[in-house]
Amino acid sequence: MRNQLVWFRNDLRVHDNPALFYASESGESTIAIYIATPEQWQLHDDAANKIDFWRRNLQCLYTSLAELNITLHFFQVQTYQEVPELITSICRQWDINQLHFNQQYAVNEQKRDRHVVDACVQIDVQAQSYNEQLLLIPKSIRTKVGAPFKVFTPFARQARLQMQEPMVMLPAPKKQQAIKLARMPEELELTEVSWVSVENTVQKMWLAGEDSAAAILSQFYKNDIQSYEHNRDIPSVSGTSQLSPYLACGVISIKQCWHATESYCASSDSVTVWQNELLWREFYNHILIDYPQISKHKPWKIKTDTIQWRDNETELKAWQEGQTGFPIIDAGMRQLLSCGWMHNRLRMITAMFLSKHLLIDWRLGERWFMKHLIDGDLAANNGGWQWCASTGTDAVPYFRLFNPVRQSERFDPEGKFIRHYLPELSHLSNKEIHFPIKNRPEEYPVPIIDLADGRMRVLAEFKALSTK
């Protein structure tokens, strides 16, 4: 009897995993693999925190699969170009009948998968792929004239219409018949893969495994979702789900999250708002699929690629290190550096400050976030940055700038979040802490920019686009 091969990527779970489920239902023996690509990780600016999170979740996945008599085998190549040959070798060595994998949608991943499928055809191995990252099949949601949606609100409205039927969650596979395989020369132990090391404090903040993700989701829909609409914008409060790292590496599926809101939550404005956040994630992934240039460091609004961004290493470094002299900006950036995560409201404030007030290329900020975020996701990160920089689809108008002082006063009125990450300002009053001029301690920097000057400069640059 020939075998079924499941290729794990960013779908590190046994529940609601189409590739794993349908491979296991075939009646043949199931084999699982994971292929590490360290050089590709560097090319994609994947954060050390995120790579380590993959490692820890793979250990959990290995254990879960072993309970089903499925062994997860580990391999390593440097880049995607080497993957087709490796998979071909695996298929031949282990007598594989069919390869199963869940789709990824960025340009490099799509190209890799096409080459893998072509290589499988050459050796008479069927390749079957599945949509598991999205609520809706790519290119299945279109306007009345058959075009991709470019604005979120009508996209979300149509998406809800197309999801009228209850979501079907795939169970974990049944226990398989155990098989023994000859070890391949290229095969590694999990510990032999070229992982990166991170601080234990970060690991403790983000526990690995499906059980951890399920517990976080349960806690959220039982206790926090009904206050989400208000609390989600307050960085000093744990008001968001904090499921994004688990969604990014597929420890939980977006369908599981949506299903929870329909099955366990009373209908409310807050539930609708959280569902809309899931739909924003969906929207940006569909944009990624329909407009592949955004995978290639290009803006969605092509004309904005002629903006004359400022080349100011000093200001860029101050922003990166949380030393701008604007407390809410600096607190957010220091949260990113210490936790590998940043509150969503602060992501918008810090991104708009860099791309608008400092007029520094949004792509530098996008890359910095990817290099540090444990939940770094190309579609969501790119979509968010282009929204803030007014270069993307359905982006904020170019003349809208978040004033960081006003944002701080509104969403951290007592300075609780600022005091946590900027202890040097803890002695200031609730009024002074948002813009410390008079009682600023020596160790805290003066503001690196006059906000009014920055505003005038970016407005002039965007207005000049119409003459270019």
C-alpha positions as CSV (number, residue, x, y, z in Angstrom):
1,M,0.0,0.0,0.0
2,R,1.3,3.5,-0.9
3,N,1.4,6.4,1.5
4,Q,-0.2,9.8,1.9
5,L,2.2,12.8,2.6
6,V,1.1,15.9,4.5
7,W,3.3,18.9,4.2
8,F,2.9,21.3,7.1
9,R,3.8,24.9,6.7
10,N,1.9,27.7,8.6
11,D,-0.9,25.3,9.7
12,L,0.5,23.8,12.8
13,R,-2.5,22.0,14.3
14,V,-4.5,18.8,14.0
15,H,-8.0,20.2,14.3
16,D,-9.7,21.8,11.4
17,N,-6.7,21.1,9.1
18,P,-8.0,20.0,5.7
19,A,-4.7,18.7,4.4
20,L,-4.2,16.4,7.4
21,F,-7.8,15.4,7.7
22,Y,-8.3,14.3,4.0
23,A,-4.9,12.6,3.9
24,S,-5.9,10.6,6.9
25,E,-9.3,9.7,5.5
26,S,-7.8,8.1,2.4
27,G,-7.4,4.7,4.0
28,E,-3.7,4.7,3.4
29,S,-0.9,5.4,5.8
30,T,-0.2,9.0,6.6
31,I,3.3,10.6,6.9
32,A,3.9,14.2,7.9
33,I,6.8,16.5,7.1
34,Y,8.0,20.0,7.9
35,I,10.7,21.7,5.9
36,A,12.7,24.5,7.5
37,T,14.1,27.2,5.2
38,P,16.4,29.4,7.3
39,E,17.8,31.6,4.4
40,Q,14.2,32.2,3.2
41,W,13.2,33.3,6.7
42,Q,15.9,35.9,6.5
43,L,14.8,37.0,3.1
44,H,11.3,37.4,4.4
45,D,12.4,39.3,7.6
46,D,10.8,36.8,9.8
47,A,11.2,37.7,13.5
48,A,13.3,35.6,15.8
49,N,10.4,35.5,18.1
50,K,8.1,34.1,15.4
51,I,10.6,31.5,14.3
52,D,11.0,30.3,17.8
53,F,7.2,30.2,18.2
54,W,7.2,27.9,15.1
55,R,9.7,25.7,16.9
56,R,7.7,25.5,20.1
57,N,4.4,24.8,18.2
58,L,6.1,22.2,16.1
59,Q,7.1,20.3,19.3
60,C,3.5,20.4,20.4
61,L,2.3,19.3,16.9
62,Y,4.9,16.4,16.9
63,T,3.3,15.2,20.2
64,S,-0.3,15.5,19.0
65,L,0.5,13.7,15.8
66,A,2.3,10.9,17.6
67,E,-0.8,10.2,19.6
68,L,-2.5,9.6,16.2
69,N,0.4,7.3,15.2
70,I,1.6,9.9,12.7
71,T,5.2,10.8,12.8
72,L,6.3,14.4,11.9
73,H,9.6,14.3,10.1
74,F,11.9,17.3,9.9
75,F,14.0,18.5,7.0
76,Q,15.9,21.6,6.2
77,V,17.0,23.4,3.0
78,Q,18.1,27.0,2.7
79,T,15.6,28.4,0.2
80,Y,12.3,27.6,-1.5
81,Q,14.2,26.7,-4.7
82,E,15.4,23.5,-3.1
83,V,12.1,22.3,-1.9
84,P,10.8,20.6,-5.0
85,E,13.8,18.3,-5.3
86,L,13.6,17.4,-1.6
87,I,9.9,16.6,-1.8
88,T,10.5,14.5,-4.9
89,S,13.2,12.5,-3.0
90,I,10.9,12.0,-0.1
91,C,8.0,10.8,-2.3
92,R,10.3,8.3,-4.0
93,Q,11.9,7.0,-0.8
94,W,8.6,6.6,1.1
95,D,6.4,5.4,-1.8
96,I,4.1,8.4,-1.6
97,N,0.8,8.2,-3.6
98,Q,-0.5,11.7,-2.9
99,L,0.9,15.0,-1.4
100,H,-1.5,17.2,0.6
101,F,-0.8,20.8,1.7
102,N,-2.8,23.9,2.7
103,Q,-2.4,26.9,0.4
104,Q,-0.3,30.0,1.0
105,Y,-0.9,33.1,-1.0
106,A,2.2,35.3,-1.2
107,V,4.1,35.4,-4.5
108,N,7.2,33.4,-3.4
109,E,5.1,30.7,-1.7
110,Q,2.8,30.4,-4.8
111,K,5.8,30.0,-7.1
112,R,7.3,27.4,-4.8
113,D,4.1,25.4,-4.7
114,R,3.7,25.4,-8.5
115,H,7.2,24.0,-8.8
116,V,6.4,21.3,-6.2
117,V,3.2,20.3,-8.1
118,D,5.1,20.2,-11.4
119,A,7.8,18.0,-9.8
120,C,5.1,15.7,-8.4
121,V,3.5,15.3,-11.8
122,Q,6.9,14.1,-13.2
123,I,7.0,11.2,-10.7
124,D,3.3,10.3,-10.9
125,V,2.4,11.7,-7.5
126,Q,-0.9,13.6,-7.1
127,A,-0.7,17.0,-5.3
128,Q,-3.9,18.2,-3.6
129,S,-4.1,21.7,-2.0
130,Y,-6.7,23.2,0.3
131,N,-7.9,26.6,1.4
132,E,-7.6,26.7,5.1
133,Q,-6.2,30.2,5.9
134,L,-9.3,32.1,4.7
135,L,-13.0,32.1,5.3
136,L,-13.7,32.3,1.6
137,I,-12.0,30.7,-1.4
138,P,-9.6,33.0,-3.2
139,K,-11.2,35.0,-6.0
140,S,-14.7,33.8,-5.0
141,I,-15.8,37.1,-3.7
142,R,-16.3,39.7,-6.4
143,T,-18.2,42.9,-7.2
144,K,-21.3,42.8,-9.5
145,V,-19.0,43.4,-12.5
146,G,-16.7,40.5,-11.4
147,A,-13.8,42.7,-10.1
148,P,-12.0,42.4,-6.8
149,F,-13.3,44.5,-4.0
150,K,-11.1,47.5,-3.3
151,V,-13.1,48.9,-0.3
152,F,-13.5,47.0,3.0
153,T,-17.1,47.8,3.9
154,P,-18.7,46.4,0.7
155,F,-16.2,43.5,0.9
156,A,-17.3,42.7,4.4
157,R,-21.0,43.0,3.6
158,Q,-20.6,40.5,0.7
159,A,-18.4,38.2,2.7
160,R,-21.1,37.9,5.4
161,L,-23.7,37.2,2.7
162,Q,-21.6,34.3,1.3
163,M,-21.1,32.9,4.8
164,Q,-24.8,32.4,5.6
165,E,-24.4,28.6,6.2
166,P,-22.9,27.5,9.6
167,M,-19.2,26.7,9.3
168,V,-18.1,23.1,9.3
169,M,-15.2,22.4,11.6
170,L,-13.1,19.4,10.6
171,P,-12.2,17.1,13.6
172,A,-8.8,15.8,14.4
173,P,-8.0,12.7,12.3
174,K,-8.7,9.2,13.7
175,K,-5.8,7.2,15.0
176,Q,-3.8,5.8,12.2
177,Q,-2.1,2.5,11.7
178,A,1.5,2.9,12.8
179,I,4.2,2.4,10.1
180,K,8.0,2.3,10.2
181,L,10.0,4.2,7.7
182,A,13.7,4.0,6.8
183,R,15.4,7.2,7.9
184,M,16.4,9.5,5.1
185,P,19.9,11.0,5.0
186,E,18.5,14.5,4.9
187,E,16.2,14.0,7.9
188,L,16.8,15.9,11.1
189,E,15.6,16.0,14.7
190,L,13.6,19.1,15.6
191,T,16.6,20.3,17.7
192,E,18.9,20.0,14.8
193,V,17.1,22.6,12.7
194,S,18.7,26.0,12.5
195,W,16.4,27.8,14.9
196,V,17.2,31.1,16.6
197,S,17.3,31.7,20.3
198,V,15.1,34.1,22.2
199,E,14.6,35.2,25.8
200,N,12.5,33.0,28.0
201,T,10.4,36.0,29.0
202,V,9.0,36.2,25.5
203,Q,8.3,32.5,25.4
204,K,6.3,32.8,28.7
205,M,4.1,35.5,27.2
206,W,3.1,33.3,24.3
207,L,2.6,29.7,25.3
208,A,2.6,27.2,22.4
209,G,0.2,24.6,21.3
210,E,-3.4,24.1,20.2
211,D,-4.6,23.8,23.8
212,S,-3.1,27.2,24.6
213,A,-4.8,28.8,21.5
214,A,-8.1,27.1,22.3
215,A,-7.9,28.4,26.0
216,I,-7.2,31.9,24.8
217,L,-10.2,31.8,22.4
218,S,-12.4,30.4,25.1
219,Q,-11.4,33.0,27.6
220,F,-12.0,35.7,25.1
221,Y,-15.5,34.7,24.0
222,K,-16.6,33.9,27.5
223,N,-15.3,36.9,29.3
224,D,-14.0,39.7,27.0
225,I,-15.7,39.8,23.7
226,Q,-18.7,41.7,24.9
227,S,-16.5,44.6,26.0
228,Y,-14.2,44.4,22.9
229,E,-15.7,47.4,21.1
230,H,-14.6,49.7,23.9
231,N,-11.6,48.0,25.4
232,R,-9.8,47.2,22.1
233,D,-8.4,50.7,21.8
234,I,-7.1,51.0,25.4
235,P,-3.5,49.6,25.4
236,S,-3.3,49.4,29.2
237,V,-6.2,46.9,29.2
238,S,-6.1,43.4,28.0
239,G,-9.1,44.1,25.7
240,T,-8.0,42.3,22.5
241,S,-8.1,38.5,21.8
242,Q,-4.3,38.3,21.4
243,L,-4.8,35.4,19.0
244,S,-2.9,36.9,16.2
245,P,0.3,34.9,16.8
246,Y,-1.7,31.7,16.7
247,L,-3.5,32.7,13.6
248,A,-0.2,33.7,11.9
249,C,1.3,30.2,12.2
250,G,-1.9,28.3,12.0
251,V,-2.2,26.9,15.5
252,I,-5.8,28.0,15.3
253,S,-7.8,28.6,12.1
254,I,-9.8,31.7,11.3
255,K,-12.8,29.5,10.8
256,Q,-12.5,28.2,14.3
257,C,-12.5,31.9,15.5
258,W,-15.5,32.8,13.4
259,H,-17.3,29.6,14.4
260,A,-16.9,30.6,18.1
261,T,-18.5,33.9,17.6
262,E,-21.6,32.3,16.0
263,S,-21.8,29.3,18.3
264,Y,-21.0,30.7,21.8
265,C,-21.6,34.5,21.7
266,A,-24.8,36.4,22.1
267,S,-25.2,38.8,19.1
268,S,-23.9,42.3,19.9
269,D,-22.1,45.3,18.4
270,S,-18.9,44.1,20.1
271,V,-19.1,40.7,18.5
272,T,-19.7,42.3,15.1
273,V,-16.7,44.6,15.6
274,W,-14.4,41.6,16.4
275,Q,-15.8,39.7,13.4
276,N,-14.9,42.7,11.3
277,E,-11.3,42.5,12.5
278,L,-11.3,38.9,11.2
279,L,-12.7,40.2,8.0
280,W,-10.0,42.9,7.7
281,R,-7.5,40.0,7.9
282,E,-9.5,38.3,5.2
283,F,-9.7,41.4,3.1
284,Y,-6.0,42.0,3.1
285,N,-5.3,38.4,2.1
286,H,-7.6,38.7,-0.8
287,I,-5.9,41.9,-1.8
288,L,-2.6,40.1,-1.6
289,I,-3.9,37.4,-4.0
290,D,-5.4,39.8,-6.5
291,Y,-2.6,42.4,-6.4
292,P,0.6,40.4,-6.2
293,Q,2.8,43.6,-6.5
294,I,2.3,44.1,-2.7
295,S,4.4,41.0,-2.2
296,K,7.2,42.7,-4.1
297,H,7.5,45.9,-1.9
298,K,5.2,47.9,-4.2
299,P,2.4,50.1,-3.1
300,W,-1.2,49.3,-4.0
301,K,-1.6,52.8,-5.3
302,I,1.1,52.7,-7.9
303,K,1.3,56.5,-8.2
304,T,2.4,56.8,-4.6
305,D,5.6,55.1,-5.5
306,T,6.9,58.5,-6.7
307,I,6.6,60.0,-3.3
308,Q,9.9,61.6,-2.2
309,W,10.4,59.9,1.1
310,R,13.0,61.4,3.5
311,D,16.3,59.5,4.1
312,N,16.9,60.3,7.8
313,E,18.7,57.5,9.6
314,T,18.8,59.5,12.9
315,E,15.0,59.9,13.0
316,L,14.4,56.3,11.8
317,K,16.6,54.9,14.6
318,A,14.9,57.1,17.2
319,W,11.6,55.7,16.1
320,Q,12.9,52.1,16.1
321,E,14.3,52.4,19.6
322,G,11.4,54.3,21.1
323,Q,13.4,57.5,21.6
324,T,11.2,60.0,19.6
325,G,10.2,62.2,22.6
326,F,6.6,61.4,22.1
327,P,5.6,59.0,25.0
328,I,2.8,57.0,23.3
329,I,5.1,56.4,20.3
330,D,8.0,55.4,22.4
331,A,6.0,53.2,24.7
332,G,4.5,51.3,21.8
333,M,7.9,50.8,20.2
334,R,9.4,49.5,23.4
335,Q,6.4,47.1,23.8
336,L,7.3,45.8,20.4
337,L,11.0,45.3,21.3
338,S,10.3,43.6,24.7
339,C,7.2,41.5,23.9
340,G,7.4,40.8,20.1
341,W,3.9,42.3,19.9
342,M,2.3,45.7,19.8
343,H,-1.3,46.7,20.6
344,N,-3.2,47.4,17.4
345,R,-4.1,51.0,18.2
346,L,-0.4,51.7,18.8
347,R,0.5,50.0,15.5
348,M,-1.6,52.6,13.7
349,I,-0.3,55.5,15.7
350,T,3.4,54.5,15.4
351,A,3.1,53.7,11.7
352,M,1.4,56.9,10.8
353,F,4.0,58.9,12.8
354,L,6.8,57.3,10.7
355,S,5.2,57.5,7.3
356,K,3.4,60.8,7.7
357,H,5.0,63.1,10.4
358,L,8.5,61.9,9.6
359,L,7.8,61.2,5.9
360,I,10.0,58.1,6.1
361,D,9.3,55.3,3.6
362,W,6.5,53.0,5.1
363,R,8.4,50.0,3.7
364,L,11.2,50.6,6.3
365,G,8.6,50.5,9.1
366,E,6.9,47.5,7.5
367,R,10.2,45.6,7.6
368,W,11.0,46.7,11.1
369,F,7.7,45.3,12.3
370,M,8.2,42.0,10.5
371,K,11.6,41.6,12.0
372,H,10.2,41.9,15.5
373,L,6.5,40.8,15.5
374,I,5.7,37.3,16.7
375,D,2.5,37.6,14.8
376,G,4.1,39.0,11.6
377,D,1.9,38.3,8.6
378,L,2.7,39.7,5.2
379,A,-0.9,40.5,4.2
380,A,-2.0,42.0,7.5
381,N,1.3,43.9,8.2
382,N,1.5,45.3,4.6
383,G,-2.2,46.2,4.6
384,G,-1.9,48.0,7.9
385,W,1.2,49.9,6.9
386,Q,-0.3,50.9,3.5
387,W,-3.5,52.0,5.2
388,C,-1.6,54.3,7.5
389,A,0.7,55.6,4.8
390,S,-2.3,56.3,2.4
391,T,-0.7,54.1,-0.3
392,G,-3.0,51.1,-0.1
393,T,-6.5,50.1,-0.9
394,D,-9.2,51.7,1.2
395,A,-6.5,53.6,3.0
396,V,-7.0,56.5,5.3
397,P,-7.1,59.8,3.3
398,Y,-3.6,61.3,3.0
399,F,-4.6,64.5,4.9
400,R,-5.6,62.5,8.0
401,L,-2.8,62.2,10.5
402,F,-3.1,60.8,14.0
403,N,-1.8,63.4,16.4
404,P,0.2,61.2,18.9
405,V,-0.4,63.5,21.8
406,R,-4.1,63.6,21.3
407,Q,-4.2,59.8,20.7
408,S,-2.3,59.4,24.0
409,E,-4.7,61.6,25.9
410,R,-7.7,59.8,24.5
411,F,-6.6,56.2,24.8
412,D,-4.2,56.3,27.7
413,P,-5.7,59.1,29.7
414,E,-4.1,58.2,33.0
415,G,-0.8,57.3,31.4
416,K,-0.9,53.7,32.7
417,F,0.5,52.2,29.6
418,I,3.2,54.9,29.2
419,R,4.3,54.5,32.8
420,H,4.7,50.7,32.3
421,Y,7.1,51.1,29.3
422,L,8.6,54.5,30.2
423,P,9.3,54.3,33.9
424,E,11.5,57.4,33.6
425,L,8.3,59.4,33.1
426,S,6.3,57.7,36.0
427,H,6.7,60.8,38.2
428,L,4.8,63.1,35.8
429,S,1.2,64.0,36.2
430,N,-1.6,62.5,34.1
431,K,-1.6,65.7,32.0
432,E,2.2,66.1,31.6
433,I,3.0,62.5,30.7
434,H,1.5,62.8,27.2
435,F,3.9,65.5,26.2
436,P,6.6,66.1,28.8
437,I,8.3,69.5,28.1
438,K,8.6,71.3,31.4
439,N,9.4,68.4,33.7
440,R,11.1,66.1,31.2
441,P,13.8,64.0,32.9
442,E,17.3,64.3,31.3
443,E,17.3,60.6,30.2
444,Y,14.2,61.2,28.1
445,P,14.7,62.8,24.7
446,V,13.2,66.0,23.4
447,P,10.7,65.6,20.6
448,I,12.5,64.9,17.3
449,I,10.0,66.8,15.3
450,D,7.5,69.6,15.4
451,L,4.1,67.9,14.6
452,A,2.8,70.9,12.7
453,D,5.9,71.1,10.5
454,G,5.6,67.4,9.8
455,R,2.0,67.7,8.9
456,M,2.6,70.5,6.4
457,R,5.5,68.6,4.8
458,V,3.5,65.4,4.2
459,L,0.5,67.3,2.9
460,A,2.6,69.2,0.4
461,E,4.2,66.0,-0.8
462,F,0.9,64.2,-1.4
463,K,-0.6,67.3,-3.1
464,A,2.4,67.3,-5.4
465,L,1.5,63.8,-6.6
466,S,-1.2,65.3,-8.7
467,T,1.3,67.3,-10.7
468,K,3.8,64.4,-11.3
